[in-house]
Amino acid sequence: MANIIKIKRSGTANSAPLANSLEYGELAINYADGLLFYKDLSNTVVSFDISGAFNITEVGNSLDDLEVSVAMQTF
C-alpha cells in the first residue's frame, strides 16, 4: 500500500504560513491561491506561484503510471 505524504496546507485565500510555523526547507501549500512556500536560512518564507506549472496528462493505478510535465522557467 502506498504512503501518502502531506505537507502543511491551507485553503484560505491570501494566507501564507508564518516563519515560526515552518522548519528550514519545510514546504507548505495554499491550494486556494496556487502558492508553494518554504522557509529559507534567513527565516524568510519564500513563495512560488505554481498554478498552471504542472500538467498531469495521465494517471494510472500506481506511482509508476503517473506522467507529469513541468513548465520550466529561467531566473
C-alpha positions in Angstrom: 0.0 0.0 0.0 1.3 3.4 -0.9 2.1 6.0 1.7 0.6 9.5 1.4 2.9 12.4 2.0 1.1 15.5 3.2 2.7 18.9 3.5 1.3 21.8 5.5 -1.7 23.2 3.6 -4.3 25.9 3.6 -7.4 26.6 1.5 -7.8 30.2 2.8 -7.2 32.7 0.0 -4.3 35.2 0.6 -3.0 33.2 3.5 0.7 32.4 4.0 2.5 30.4 6.7 4.4 32.3 9.4 8.1 31.7 9.6 7.8 30.3 13.1 5.4 27.6 11.8 7.9 26.2 9.3 11.2 24.4 9.7 14.0 25.3 7.3 13.3 23.8 3.9 9.8 22.6 5.0 7.1 23.0 2.4 3.6 24.4 2.7 0.9 25.0 0.1 -2.0 27.3 -0.3 -4.3 25.4 -2.7 -6.7 28.3 -3.0 -4.0 30.6 -4.4 -1.7 28.0 -6.1 1.3 29.1 -4.0 4.0 26.9 -2.6 6.1 28.1 0.4 9.3 27.2 2.1 11.4 28.9 4.9 15.0 29.8 3.9 18.1 30.3 6.0 17.3 33.9 6.7 14.0 33.0 8.4 12.1 34.3 5.4 9.0 32.5 4.0 9.5 32.3 0.2 6.6 31.6 -2.2 6.3 30.3 -5.7 3.3 30.6 -7.9 2.7 27.0 -9.0 -0.7 27.5 -10.6 -0.6 26.0 -14.1 3.0 24.9 -13.6 2.2 21.2 -13.7 0.1 19.3 -16.3 -0.8 15.8 -15.3 -1.5 14.1 -18.6 -2.3 10.6 -17.4 -2.8 8.9 -14.1 -2.8 5.1 -13.7 -3.1 2.9 -10.6 0.5 3.2 -9.4 3.1 5.9 -9.0 5.0 4.3 -11.9 2.0 5.2 -14.1 1.9 8.9 -13.3 3.1 11.2 -16.1 3.8 14.9 -15.2 5.1 17.6 -17.4 6.6 20.7 -15.7 6.9 24.2 -17.2 10.4 25.3 -16.5 11.2 29.0 -16.1 14.7 30.6 -16.2 15.6 33.1 -13.5 
